[in-house]
Amino acid sequence: MRPNRPRQKKQPRQWIAKRMVINDIEFDSLSEAAYYKRLLKDEMVQEIETHPQFTIIDTYTVECKRCRGAGRLLNPKTMNLNQCSLCKGKGKREKGGAIYTADFKVTYKDGYVEFIDIKGGPASKDFPLRKKLFEEQTGVELVIVEQKGREFIRKA
């Protein structure tokens, strides 16, 4: 039998980002805000759009799992066919797609446009897939910028 020991608290994530507001724009992390300040000082930058959103997976329709596409279910108590409450009798359900939000869309004075994602800590597990879906949908490469200390390192 184990001795009674107090339960240890779970370790929180190692990368807890602090939100910050600059020029009435809310940033998700201090790294993102610092990079925004850097972009504002760059003379080659014509326009900065923050948090542009892109649909990386469109909404789609699937067969209802409860009624298997019939739209009706047999009620075991009354033995009547009732309308499926999950698909509302249609037999199909619409599923929401997925949206990716980049950190910045930067337009330079020569007309070049790039999309930037700032990483102040480790990337989430699904980020590589979201990046690939974004690049496939837009045809534009997403630039990853990592902060190491006070420096920003660009990765393609």
Beta strands, then each sheet from edge to edge (+ up, - down):
strand 1: 20-22
strand 2: 25-27
strand 3: 45-50
strand 4: 53-57
strand 5: 60-63
strand 6: 72-74
strand 7: 81-83
strand 8: 92-95
strand 9: 98-101
strand 10: 104-108
strand 11: 113-119
strand 12: 142-148
strand 13: 151-155
sheet 1: 1+ 2-
sheet 2: 3+ 10- 11+ 12+ 13-
sheet 3: 4+ 9-
sheet 4: 5+ 8-
sheet 5: 6+ 7-
end
